[in-house]
Structure formats: structure tokens, C-alpha cells
Amino acid sequence: MDKNKKEKDFEDEMQSDDNLTDVTTKEQDREPEEANNPVENPDNMSDELTRLNDSYLRLMAEYDNYRKRTIKEKAELIKSGGEKALIGLLPVIDDFERAIKTIEAATDISAVKEGVMLIYNKFMSYLQQNGVKPIETLGQDFDSELSEAVAMIPAADEEQKGKVIDDIQTGYTLYDKVIRHAKVVVAN
């Protein structure tokens, strides 16, 4: 019985091997039918290469146009970028022109002083609206990040040492970035 079982298993194995051979033969028979595959057909490969090359050239041309367009846009932004800031200054210039005409005919110096202070306040308000703020240094500890010491004088008392006692030129920040350092006198 064991012998019959072994023979039966052997026959089954042989039959499955034959089935494998049939499947492999069928796949080999099918390969010539798939000769239309562009990778295997030289004519199609040439067409595919031409198509891909054309696609590549178009993509490169498109990228080059994009690069040139962005360079042009950047140049225009740099050229006219300050336009908004300058337009905001025009009313201040108009006020200065009116003040100059008034000064020529003015007899009351306090009225002229008041007019100039109004223009100054208007201008400072405009700067603050655009993020420009003066650096407060007088009476503060000297900070080399914000100020430039142009002179040092002896301190009158111990409390003044290292503090700013005079502001020669006001410094300014633009959105917390120093755009001009203050020039100050520091007590030593």
C-alpha cells in the first residue's frame, strides 16, 4: 500500500511538471504577439525617443520662459517698489512748500514754529505707520546693537556710568531691525 501511494504521488508530481511546461510554452508562444511593445520594437523605440525628446525640449523652453519672466518681474518690483512710500511722502512735501511760502510773509514766529511742528508730527506719524520707529537711547544703558558711541565723557556720579547722556543723531528701526544706529555720548 505504501508502494502504491508513493507511485501515485510520483505520478501526480510528474503531471504537475507537465502542466508547468505547458504554461511556460504558452507564455513563450505569447511573446511574439507582444512585439508591439515600444521598448522591444525598434520602430516604436525611435518614435518614443522622438516624442520624449520633444517633450523634454518643450519643458526646458517652458522653464526658461518662466525664469526670464520672474527675473523681469523682480526687476520691475525693485524699480517701482518704493512707489508706495514715495506717494505717502508727497503730502508732507506739499505741507513743506506751503510752510516755505508762509515763512516768507510771516511776522509771527510762533505760528511758523507751530506749522513746522505739525509737519514734523505728520511725517513721524507716516513713518510709524510704515514700521519706522526712533530708537530711544537717552538715559538708557549703552547698547552697541542699537547705538554707536561717538564720545565718552566722565560720569558725574556712579549711577550714570555706562548710560547714554546725549543723543547726537537719532537712530531708527524698521520692524525691529536697526536701519540706522543712534550716535550717542556715553558717560564713563
C-alpha positions as CSV (number, residue, x, y, z in Angstrom):
1,M,0.0,0.0,0.0
2,D,2.8,2.4,0.8
3,K,4.3,1.5,-2.5
4,N,1.1,2.3,-4.4
5,K,0.8,5.6,-2.6
6,K,4.4,6.6,-3.5
7,E,3.8,5.7,-7.1
8,K,0.6,7.8,-7.1
9,D,2.4,10.8,-5.6
10,F,5.2,10.4,-8.1
11,E,2.7,10.4,-11.0
12,D,0.9,13.5,-9.6
13,E,4.3,15.3,-9.4
14,M,5.1,14.4,-13.0
15,Q,1.7,15.5,-14.1
16,S,2.2,18.9,-12.4
17,D,5.6,19.3,-14.0
18,D,3.9,18.7,-17.4
19,N,1.4,21.4,-16.5
20,L,4.2,23.8,-15.7
21,T,5.9,23.0,-19.0
22,D,2.6,23.7,-20.8
23,V,2.2,27.1,-19.0
24,T,5.8,28.1,-19.9
25,T,5.3,27.1,-23.5
26,K,2.1,29.2,-23.7
27,E,4.0,32.2,-22.3
28,Q,6.8,31.7,-24.8
29,D,4.2,31.5,-27.6
30,R,2.6,34.7,-26.4
31,E,5.8,36.8,-26.5
32,P,6.0,37.2,-30.3
33,E,2.4,38.5,-30.1
34,E,3.5,41.3,-27.8
35,A,6.0,42.6,-30.4
36,N,4.1,45.9,-30.4
37,N,5.7,46.8,-27.0
38,P,7.6,50.1,-27.8
39,V,10.6,49.0,-25.8
40,E,11.1,45.9,-27.9
41,N,10.2,47.2,-31.3
42,P,12.9,49.4,-32.9
43,D,10.5,51.5,-34.9
44,N,8.4,52.3,-31.9
45,M,11.6,53.0,-29.9
46,S,12.6,55.6,-32.4
47,D,9.1,57.2,-32.3
48,E,9.1,57.1,-28.5
49,L,12.5,58.7,-28.3
50,T,11.4,61.5,-30.6
51,R,8.3,62.0,-28.5
52,L,10.3,62.1,-25.3
53,N,12.9,64.4,-26.7
54,D,10.2,66.8,-28.0
55,S,8.6,66.7,-24.5
56,Y,11.9,67.4,-22.9
57,L,12.7,70.4,-25.2
58,R,9.2,71.9,-24.6
59,L,9.7,71.5,-20.8
60,M,13.1,73.2,-20.9
61,A,11.7,76.1,-23.1
62,E,8.8,76.5,-20.6
63,Y,11.2,76.6,-17.7
64,D,13.5,79.1,-19.5
65,N,10.4,81.4,-20.2
66,Y,9.4,81.1,-16.5
67,R,12.9,82.0,-15.3
68,K,13.0,85.1,-17.6
69,R,9.5,86.2,-16.6
70,T,10.4,86.0,-12.9
71,I,13.6,88.0,-13.4
72,K,11.7,90.7,-15.3
73,E,9.0,90.8,-12.5
74,K,11.7,91.2,-9.8
75,A,13.4,94.0,-11.8
76,E,10.0,95.8,-12.0
77,L,9.4,95.3,-8.3
78,I,12.8,96.8,-7.5
79,K,12.3,99.7,-9.9
80,S,8.8,100.6,-8.6
81,G,9.0,99.1,-5.1
82,G,9.4,102.4,-3.4
83,E,6.5,103.9,-5.2
84,K,4.0,103.5,-2.3
85,A,6.5,105.0,0.1
86,L,7.1,108.0,-2.1
87,I,3.4,108.6,-2.8
88,G,2.9,108.7,1.0
89,L,5.6,111.4,1.3
90,L,4.0,113.7,-1.3
91,P,1.5,115.3,1.2
92,V,4.4,116.1,3.5
93,I,6.3,117.8,0.7
94,D,3.1,119.8,-0.1
95,D,3.0,120.9,3.5
96,F,6.6,122.0,3.4
97,E,6.0,124.0,0.3
98,R,3.1,125.8,2.0
99,A,5.3,126.4,5.1
100,I,8.1,127.9,3.0
101,K,5.6,130.4,1.4
102,T,4.2,131.2,4.8
103,I,7.7,131.8,6.3
104,E,8.5,134.4,3.6
105,A,5.4,136.5,4.6
106,A,5.2,135.6,8.3
107,T,5.6,138.1,11.0
108,D,4.6,135.8,13.9
109,I,7.5,133.3,14.5
110,S,5.4,131.2,16.9
111,A,2.9,130.4,14.2
112,V,5.7,129.3,11.9
113,K,7.2,127.1,14.6
114,E,3.7,125.6,15.2
115,G,3.3,124.9,11.5
116,V,6.7,123.2,11.2
117,M,5.9,121.1,14.3
118,L,2.7,120.0,12.7
119,I,4.6,118.9,9.5
120,Y,7.2,117.1,11.6
121,N,4.5,115.2,13.6
122,K,2.7,114.3,10.3
123,F,5.9,113.0,8.9
124,M,6.8,111.0,12.0
125,S,3.2,109.6,12.0
126,Y,3.7,108.4,8.4
127,L,7.0,106.8,9.3
128,Q,5.4,104.9,12.2
129,Q,2.6,103.7,10.0
130,N,5.2,102.2,7.8
131,G,7.1,100.4,10.6
132,V,9.9,103.0,11.2
133,K,10.4,104.0,14.8
134,P,13.0,106.1,16.6
135,I,15.4,104.4,19.0
136,E,15.0,105.7,22.5
137,T,18.5,106.0,23.9
138,L,18.7,109.0,26.3
139,G,19.1,107.8,29.9
140,Q,19.3,104.1,28.8
141,D,22.2,101.8,29.3
142,F,24.5,101.9,26.2
143,D,23.7,99.1,23.8
144,S,26.1,98.6,20.9
145,E,23.4,96.7,18.9
146,L,21.3,99.9,18.8
147,S,23.8,102.8,19.2
148,E,27.2,104.0,18.2
149,A,29.3,105.8,20.8
150,V,30.9,108.8,19.3
151,A,32.2,110.3,22.5
152,M,32.7,109.3,26.1
153,I,32.8,111.8,29.0
154,P,33.4,111.3,32.7
155,A,30.3,110.5,34.7
156,A,29.0,113.0,37.2
157,D,28.0,110.2,39.6
158,E,28.2,106.4,39.8
159,E,24.7,105.9,38.5
160,Q,25.4,107.5,35.1
161,K,28.3,105.2,34.3
162,G,27.6,103.2,31.1
163,K,24.4,105.2,30.3
164,V,23.7,107.4,27.3
165,I,23.7,111.1,28.4
166,D,23.3,112.8,25.0
167,D,21.8,111.8,21.7
168,I,23.7,113.4,18.8
169,Q,21.8,111.6,16.0
170,T,18.6,109.6,16.4
171,G,18.7,106.0,15.3
172,Y,15.7,104.2,13.7
173,T,14.4,100.7,13.4
174,L,12.2,99.2,10.6
175,Y,10.0,96.5,12.1
176,D,12.6,95.9,14.9
177,K,15.6,95.8,12.5
178,V,18.0,98.6,13.0
179,I,18.2,100.7,9.8
180,R,20.4,103.5,11.4
181,H,22.3,103.3,14.6
182,A,21.9,106.2,17.0
183,K,25.0,108.3,17.6
184,V,25.4,108.9,21.3
185,V,27.6,110.3,24.0
186,V,28.2,107.8,26.9
187,A,29.2,108.5,30.5
188,N,32.3,106.7,31.5
